[in-house]
């Protein structure tokens, strides 16, 4: 059995996979405020799973990592810094543990679904925040493994603002008072598409991916803003900067845990 651990801003998701990739069970618990409590709760909650013996576990970390030493350098949703998360998780899970950035794991799982069609896949998750991952030939691109796309700066109303502060799910709720799932007004989606396009065109210009996959809470509603997003991106297209096809993630809300499975599988091969 493999265990996936997805540390989110509000909840931690546990998922158990068979060696062949079948998802057997899931369990959630609130993300603790303190790191020590995270490790303690991880051990307690895992013990409540029907399957609690694992050959490998992968922890998806929302932040910057020292992969070689299993250290979480900084977390995007908690003030935790330089924590030995791989060693600490292994102690309570009683199995080897690998760590990776959550967006990069989501990118890996989604890219593998379309690996026969595309070799260079850019995955962008638009949820509470915004992040991205680049997969080249089925592997997380090491040059962008620590990139934080949501932290790109833009000028808005004469002030520098980060992309995720005006285009993320959190920003949408703050601006319109509605979640993406509740928005039906085409004009609102046009505005949202405009803001998303500003960041995407920057990524396209630099990376020039063969395809973009959108995931996350907002990305799961891609069908609602597909047309206005295409219109917005078309405004920026140049002969040397073509706009690649864009598609919705196959598992927009669960891409991270499926990426955990893929990494665990590779670790045991």
C-alpha angles and dihedrals in degrees: 000000000000125000124212119199117192113188107204132180093260106012143027115224121207119195130181120210132185118234088260093054104260112148106231105175145345135207132184135200133174115272106251121232093229127057095224089056090051091058092044093049091045090060094045096046094045090054088060093060118105087232111042106157116088138181091206140000132201122203116205108214122198096219149029121330145196095214096182092060099030094242129149101218096185135351123218095214102034134042091241116134135182095357121164092232098159093054093040094049091046089055094058097033093047094220139085113287131205124191131208139162111276097231091049091052091050089050091051095053094046094045092054091059090062101030093122091058103035133031099182111051126176113200118196121188116201109190132113084336134002128255138154144201134201121216120192119186091344095308132105105254105245094208091062099030091112098036119129106201094179089064094063111126126235133175114244122171089348094305132103110248131176117241095242091051091068106021107037128098089258091052091049092055092047092049103039103020090234137096118238089254090059099048117102102152110110092211091056091051090049089057092046091048090052092054094046091048092057091064097037094055090054090053092045092051093052102034103027095202124194091232139002122220118199120208141157129074094308094037090057087068094054091128088067095057103024095107098045091044091054089049092051095047091048088064090065100040118123132180088252093042107049119185109243124218114277125211140172121259116259091224103024095169099033103037092109096058092046088052089052088055092051092051092046090050092052091047090058097045 
